[in-house]
Amino acid sequence: MIITAIVSSIIAWFIGLLIDANIGFEPVGFLELRILFPMLTMGGFILSKMKIKK
């Protein structure tokens, strides 16, 4: 499960990076999706692991 979480977070980072690079906002990188998507992904894995333990 740890490897899946790491790989999913890296994929989410690349997706966020591509979206940030292709959407024109000022200042550049204002959306910060390359940070938000991996955090949401890892948070989902943590919450699912906590739910399984209970």
N, C-alpha and C positions, 0 to 999 in steps of 0.2 A: 504494500500500500504506500510506503514511503517513496519508492521509485516512481510510482504513478503520480503522486502529488508533486514531486519535483519536475517530472516531465511535463505535466499539465501546466504548472506555473511558468515554465520556460516557454511553452507554446502560447500561453495567455500573454506573456510579455512581448513576444514577437507580433502577435495580433494587435496589441495595443500600440506597439511601435509603428506598425504599418498604418494604422488608422490615424495616429498623431501626425505622421509624416505627410499624409495625403489630404487631411482636412485643414484648410487654411484659416487659422484663428490667430489673432494678435493678442498678446505676444506668442511667438512660436512655442508650441508644446504646452499651451495653456490648459488643454484638456487633461493632460497627465494620465492618459489611459494606460500607458505602459507601466504605470505604478498601480493603478486601481485594479486592473484585471487580474494580475497575479495575486494581489492581496485578497480579492474576492474568491479566487480559486482555492488558495490555501486555507482561507477561513471556512469554506465549504467542506474541505476535507477534514479539518479539525472538528467542526460541528458534527459531521457524520461519524467520526471516530468516537466522539463523546456520547453520541446517541446509542451506538452499538454497545458501549461498556455498561450503560444503565440498563 
